[in-house]
Amino acid sequence: MSTYMAKKETVSRKWYVIDAAGKPLGKTAVAAATILRGKHRPEFTPHVDCGEYVIVINAEKAVLTGKKLTQKYYRRHSGYIGGLKEVQYKTLMATRPELAMELAVKGMLPKNSIGDKAITRLRVYRGPEHKQQAQKPEAYEI
């Protein structure tokens, strides 16, 4: 008996909705990254993109535990001298909670072409409404 290897052409993708309200940002991001990668499926194959679509709602109601709101920073650099930009997570969660969730999920995906494709299947919304009702997404419990 040989091991089953999934093929890109035979992978069928479903849509899942994850509600982040009252849940830690990291645990929500782990669940989303697992689904995007396809590791929850029995036919998971590491070298094939067999992940599914994920919708994260209520990103503004996700919580950061401990002192992360004041001690954690989102940093980026423009490439110019003195071009370091820092945003405290307290500010980031107040102004752009979608970005905080996307950054957390992106950091948990592989840094290659499979990870690049997977992050495009992620949709993050600030509130409880989303635009993908036509895809009939299933609720995913963390």
Phi and psi in degrees as a GROMACS rama.xvg file:
@    title "Ramachandran Plot"
@    xaxis  label "Phi"
@    yaxis  label "Psi"
@TYPE xy
-103.083  160.6  SER-2
-76.0854  137.619  THR-3
-76.114  131.475  TYR-4
-118.86  120.239  MET-5
-69.7795  150.282  ALA-6
-116.766  149.12  LYS-7
-58.2405  -35.7631  LYS-8
-72.375  -26.7927  GLU-9
-96.3702  -2.50876  THR-10
-77.1736  125.387  VAL-11
-103.129  134.9  SER-12
-109.707  136.34  ARG-13
-111.899  168.727  LYS-14
-109.316  137.886  TRP-15
-127.074  146.131  TYR-16
-113.469  128.76  VAL-17
-115.296  125.566  ILE-18
-94.2911  118.338  ASP-19
-92.0784  2.05598  ALA-20
-63.4418  121.603  ALA-21
75.4355  1.97236  GLY-22
-104.013  151.125  LYS-23
-62.4392  141.559  PRO-24
-56.7585  -42.9359  LEU-25
-66.5973  -41.7944  GLY-26
-66.9616  -37.0735  LYS-27
-65.4886  -41.7385  THR-28
-65.7252  -37.1263  ALA-29
-62.6697  -45.0674  VAL-30
-63.2173  -42.8739  ALA-31
-65.1813  -43.4196  ALA-32
-65.3442  -36.6637  ALA-33
-63.4569  -43.2102  THR-34
-69.9833  -43.2142  ILE-35
-60.3979  -35.5959  LEU-36
-79.165  -27.1397  ARG-37
92.9795  13.4125  GLY-38
-73.2667  -11.7687  LYS-39
-82.8582  -8.70199  HIS-40
-90.5587  144.878  ARG-41
-68.402  -24.3075  PRO-42
-96.017  25.9533  GLU-43
-58.3837  130.773  PHE-44
-127.491  122.813  THR-45
-59.7744  -34.6382  PRO-46
-93.7582  5.91535  HIS-47
-119.751  138.418  VAL-48
-78.8135  94.7768  ASP-49
-116.331  27.9151  CYS-50
-82.463  176.613  GLY-51
-121.641  179.893  GLU-52
-88.0895  144.228  TYR-53
-131.695  134.021  VAL-54
-116.494  123.572  ILE-55
-107.994  121.379  VAL-56
-110.832  163.252  ILE-57
58.2856  43.466  ASN-58
-64.457  -28.8747  ALA-59
-71.7795  -17.4291  GLU-60
-96.62  3.39798  LYS-61
-69.5502  147.113  ALA-62
-113.109  150.709  VAL-63
-110.153  127.508  LEU-64
-84.8276  162.185  THR-65
66.9223  -142.565  GLY-66
-101.382  22.3425  LYS-67
-63.8917  -30.437  LYS-68
-59.8305  -35.2707  LEU-69
-100.631  -26.9782  THR-70
-95.9483  -19.0919  GLN-71
-94.3173  140.142  LYS-72
-127.71  145.966  TYR-73
-98.4032  118.153  TYR-74
-116.411  140.609  ARG-75
-144.664  157.327  ARG-76
-129.19  135.472  HIS-77
-76.8749  -19.5448  SER-78
102.287  -13.3967  GLY-79
-93.4818  161.771  TYR-80
-62.8113  131.078  ILE-81
72.7113  18.5472  GLY-82
-92.9617  22.1953  GLY-83
-78.6033  126.439  LEU-84
-112.082  129.537  LYS-85
-122.675  135.604  GLU-86
-130.377  124.835  VAL-87
-70.0777  144.677  GLN-88
-64.2829  -24.0289  TYR-89
-61.5761  -44.0781  LYS-90
-70.7502  -42.2416  THR-91
-63.2378  -42.8667  LEU-92
-68.8242  -27.717  MET-93
-78.4167  -37.0364  ALA-94
-98.3921  -44.4264  THR-95
-136.658  70.6779  ARG-96
-66.0401  -23.5894  PRO-97
-63.9155  -40.6798  GLU-98
-65.2463  -40.3093  LEU-99
-60.9506  -41.7782  ALA-100
-68.347  -43.1285  MET-101
-62.7769  -41.0491  GLU-102
-64.3058  -39.7155  LEU-103
-65.4957  -42.9935  ALA-104
-68.9991  -43.4592  VAL-105
-61.2254  -35.45  LYS-106
-67.5742  -19.9072  GLY-107
-95.6388  -3.96664  MET-108
-94.7811  157.813  LEU-109
-65.5649  148.499  PRO-110
-91.4432  66.1138  LYS-111
-152.672  -168.779  ASN-112
-65.714  -30.4273  SER-113
-67.4914  -41.9847  ILE-114
-66.1849  -36.7471  GLY-115
-64.0499  -41.116  ASP-116
-69.2886  -37.858  LYS-117
-65.995  -40.3164  ALA-118
-66.9336  -22.7168  ILE-119
-73.2451  -15.7429  THR-120
-91.5967  7.65857  ARG-121
-98.7683  131.863  LEU-122
-123.86  126.895  ARG-123
-120.969  132.071  VAL-124
-125.185  142.369  TYR-125
-66.7272  -44.7672  ARG-126
-105.313  -165.956  GLY-127
-81.5551  -12.1875  PRO-128
-93.2892  147.282  GLU-129
-138.734  166.075  HIS-130
-98.1029  6.14033  LYS-131
-105.747  36.5108  GLN-132
-65.6919  -29.9757  GLN-133
-65.5533  -23.4382  ALA-134
-83.8061  -3.69737  GLN-135
51.7557  63.0747  LYS-136
-71.814  149.602  PRO-137
-95.1248  144.722  GLU-138
-72.842  138.319  ALA-139
-119.652  121.712  TYR-140
-91.8341  137.562  GLU-141
